[in-house]
Amino acid sequence: MSRVVECVVLKQSAEGLDYVPYPGDLGRRIYESVSKEGWQRWVAHQTMLINEYRLTPIEPKARALLVAEMEKFLFGTGVDKPEGYVPPETGPTTP
C-alpha cells in the first residue's frame, strides 16, 4: 500500500514519494509533505528554470538558486516564470 501525504503543492491528500528526494532536513520535509505529483510539478519547473537561465546545476550559485526556488515552489507563496518565458508548443493544432 502506498503512502498518502497531505500535499502542500496540490493542497489535498495524494500518493507520497517513495524515497527522500533531497538530502538533509529539506529532503525529509519534502518526503513528509509533497506528493509524487507535486514533486513532478517541481521537477518540470526546475527544468524550465535550468533551460531559461542556462544554469549549470553543479555550480554553487546555480545550486543555491535552485534550492531557494524549490523551497518557494514547494512551501512558499509560489514562483513566477522567468521574464519573457514562452512555453514550448505542444504540437500542431487541428481545427
ChimeraX commands (.cxc) that place a marker at each C-alpha (Angstrom):
marker #1 position 0.00,0.00,0.00 radius 0.5
marker #1 position 1.40,3.41,-0.92 radius 0.5
marker #1 position 1.90,6.27,1.48 radius 0.5
marker #1 position -0.55,9.15,1.46 radius 0.5
marker #1 position 0.51,12.68,2.38 radius 0.5
marker #1 position -1.31,15.97,2.67 radius 0.5
marker #1 position 0.47,17.59,-0.27 radius 0.5
marker #1 position 1.43,21.23,0.19 radius 0.5
marker #1 position 1.58,21.71,-3.58 radius 0.5
marker #1 position -1.76,20.13,-4.52 radius 0.5
marker #1 position -3.49,21.21,-1.29 radius 0.5
marker #1 position -5.04,17.74,-0.94 radius 0.5
marker #1 position -4.22,14.17,0.04 radius 0.5
marker #1 position -2.22,12.32,-2.58 radius 0.5
marker #1 position 0.26,9.46,-3.01 radius 0.5
marker #1 position 3.55,10.23,-1.26 radius 0.5
marker #1 position 7.06,9.88,-2.58 radius 0.5
marker #1 position 8.82,6.50,-2.36 radius 0.5
marker #1 position 12.11,7.99,-1.16 radius 0.5
marker #1 position 13.62,11.17,0.28 radius 0.5
marker #1 position 14.38,13.18,-2.89 radius 0.5
marker #1 position 16.89,15.64,-1.44 radius 0.5
marker #1 position 19.46,15.40,1.36 radius 0.5
marker #1 position 19.10,16.75,4.87 radius 0.5
marker #1 position 16.18,18.33,6.69 radius 0.5
marker #1 position 14.76,19.82,3.50 radius 0.5
marker #1 position 14.62,16.38,1.92 radius 0.5
marker #1 position 12.81,14.94,4.96 radius 0.5
marker #1 position 10.34,17.85,4.88 radius 0.5
marker #1 position 9.68,17.23,1.18 radius 0.5
marker #1 position 9.22,13.50,1.79 radius 0.5
marker #1 position 6.67,14.16,4.52 radius 0.5
marker #1 position 4.72,16.96,2.80 radius 0.5
marker #1 position 4.94,16.64,-1.00 radius 0.5
marker #1 position 3.19,14.07,-3.19 radius 0.5
marker #1 position 4.60,12.36,-6.26 radius 0.5
marker #1 position 2.57,14.66,-8.49 radius 0.5
marker #1 position 3.66,17.74,-6.54 radius 0.5
marker #1 position 7.29,16.68,-6.87 radius 0.5
marker #1 position 6.90,16.12,-10.62 radius 0.5
marker #1 position 5.48,19.64,-10.93 radius 0.5
marker #1 position 8.62,20.94,-9.22 radius 0.5
marker #1 position 10.89,18.87,-11.49 radius 0.5
marker #1 position 9.17,20.35,-14.57 radius 0.5
marker #1 position 9.52,23.88,-13.16 radius 0.5
marker #1 position 13.17,23.24,-12.26 radius 0.5
marker #1 position 13.86,22.03,-15.81 radius 0.5
marker #1 position 12.32,25.22,-17.19 radius 0.5
marker #1 position 14.48,27.33,-14.84 radius 0.5
marker #1 position 17.65,25.47,-15.85 radius 0.5
marker #1 position 16.87,25.96,-19.53 radius 0.5
marker #1 position 15.68,29.57,-19.37 radius 0.5
marker #1 position 18.51,30.80,-17.13 radius 0.5
marker #1 position 21.04,28.46,-18.77 radius 0.5
marker #1 position 22.08,27.12,-15.38 radius 0.5
marker #1 position 24.75,24.53,-14.76 radius 0.5
marker #1 position 23.39,22.66,-11.72 radius 0.5
marker #1 position 26.84,21.65,-10.45 radius 0.5
marker #1 position 27.86,25.30,-9.98 radius 0.5
marker #1 position 27.34,26.50,-6.39 radius 0.5
marker #1 position 25.47,29.69,-7.41 radius 0.5
marker #1 position 23.10,27.71,-9.63 radius 0.5
marker #1 position 22.51,25.12,-6.87 radius 0.5
marker #1 position 21.74,27.87,-4.37 radius 0.5
marker #1 position 19.26,29.46,-6.77 radius 0.5
marker #1 position 17.55,26.12,-7.45 radius 0.5
marker #1 position 17.30,25.26,-3.75 radius 0.5
marker #1 position 15.80,28.69,-2.98 radius 0.5
marker #1 position 13.33,28.32,-5.85 radius 0.5
marker #1 position 12.48,24.77,-4.74 radius 0.5
marker #1 position 11.63,25.97,-1.23 radius 0.5
marker #1 position 9.48,28.81,-2.62 radius 0.5
marker #1 position 7.75,26.48,-5.09 radius 0.5
marker #1 position 7.00,23.73,-2.58 radius 0.5
marker #1 position 6.49,25.60,0.69 radius 0.5
marker #1 position 6.24,29.30,-0.12 radius 0.5
marker #1 position 3.82,31.51,-1.93 radius 0.5
marker #1 position 4.69,30.11,-5.33 radius 0.5
marker #1 position 7.06,31.31,-8.02 radius 0.5
marker #1 position 6.93,33.27,-11.23 radius 0.5
marker #1 position 8.17,32.14,-14.59 radius 0.5
marker #1 position 11.27,33.93,-15.92 radius 0.5
marker #1 position 10.59,37.20,-17.72 radius 0.5
marker #1 position 9.87,36.59,-21.39 radius 0.5
marker #1 position 9.26,32.85,-20.91 radius 0.5
marker #1 position 7.24,31.32,-23.74 radius 0.5
marker #1 position 6.07,27.75,-23.12 radius 0.5
marker #1 position 7.02,25.25,-25.83 radius 0.5
marker #1 position 4.35,24.38,-28.33 radius 0.5
marker #1 position 2.74,21.02,-27.72 radius 0.5
marker #1 position 2.41,20.16,-31.38 radius 0.5
marker #1 position 0.26,21.03,-34.34 radius 0.5
marker #1 position -3.30,22.03,-33.70 radius 0.5
marker #1 position -6.18,20.89,-35.84 radius 0.5
marker #1 position -9.29,22.96,-36.48 radius 0.5
marker link #1:1,2 radius 0.2
marker link #1:2,3 radius 0.2
marker link #1:3,4 radius 0.2
marker link #1:4,5 radius 0.2
marker link #1:5,6 radius 0.2
marker link #1:6,7 radius 0.2
marker link #1:7,8 radius 0.2
marker link #1:8,9 radius 0.2
marker link #1:9,10 radius 0.2
marker link #1:10,11 radius 0.2
marker link #1:11,12 radius 0.2
marker link #1:12,13 radius 0.2
marker link #1:13,14 radius 0.2
marker link #1:14,15 radius 0.2
marker link #1:15,16 radius 0.2
marker link #1:16,17 radius 0.2
marker link #1:17,18 radius 0.2
marker link #1:18,19 radius 0.2
marker link #1:19,20 radius 0.2
marker link #1:20,21 radius 0.2
marker link #1:21,22 radius 0.2
marker link #1:22,23 radius 0.2
marker link #1:23,24 radius 0.2
marker link #1:24,25 radius 0.2
marker link #1:25,26 radius 0.2
marker link #1:26,27 radius 0.2
marker link #1:27,28 radius 0.2
marker link #1:28,29 radius 0.2
marker link #1:29,30 radius 0.2
marker link #1:30,31 radius 0.2
marker link #1:31,32 radius 0.2
marker link #1:32,33 radius 0.2
marker link #1:33,34 radius 0.2
marker link #1:34,35 radius 0.2
marker link #1:35,36 radius 0.2
marker link #1:36,37 radius 0.2
marker link #1:37,38 radius 0.2
marker link #1:38,39 radius 0.2
marker link #1:39,40 radius 0.2
marker link #1:40,41 radius 0.2
marker link #1:41,42 radius 0.2
marker link #1:42,43 radius 0.2
marker link #1:43,44 radius 0.2
marker link #1:44,45 radius 0.2
marker link #1:45,46 radius 0.2
marker link #1:46,47 radius 0.2
marker link #1:47,48 radius 0.2
marker link #1:48,49 radius 0.2
marker link #1:49,50 radius 0.2
marker link #1:50,51 radius 0.2
marker link #1:51,52 radius 0.2
marker link #1:52,53 radius 0.2
marker link #1:53,54 radius 0.2
marker link #1:54,55 radius 0.2
marker link #1:55,56 radius 0.2
marker link #1:56,57 radius 0.2
marker link #1:57,58 radius 0.2
marker link #1:58,59 radius 0.2
marker link #1:59,60 radius 0.2
marker link #1:60,61 radius 0.2
marker link #1:61,62 radius 0.2
marker link #1:62,63 radius 0.2
marker link #1:63,64 radius 0.2
marker link #1:64,65 radius 0.2
marker link #1:65,66 radius 0.2
marker link #1:66,67 radius 0.2
marker link #1:67,68 radius 0.2
marker link #1:68,69 radius 0.2
marker link #1:69,70 radius 0.2
marker link #1:70,71 radius 0.2
marker link #1:71,72 radius 0.2
marker link #1:72,73 radius 0.2
marker link #1:73,74 radius 0.2
marker link #1:74,75 radius 0.2
marker link #1:75,76 radius 0.2
marker link #1:76,77 radius 0.2
marker link #1:77,78 radius 0.2
marker link #1:78,79 radius 0.2
marker link #1:79,80 radius 0.2
marker link #1:80,81 radius 0.2
marker link #1:81,82 radius 0.2
marker link #1:82,83 radius 0.2
marker link #1:83,84 radius 0.2
marker link #1:84,85 radius 0.2
marker link #1:85,86 radius 0.2
marker link #1:86,87 radius 0.2
marker link #1:87,88 radius 0.2
marker link #1:88,89 radius 0.2
marker link #1:89,90 radius 0.2
marker link #1:90,91 radius 0.2
marker link #1:91,92 radius 0.2
marker link #1:92,93 radius 0.2
marker link #1:93,94 radius 0.2
marker link #1:94,95 radius 0.2
view
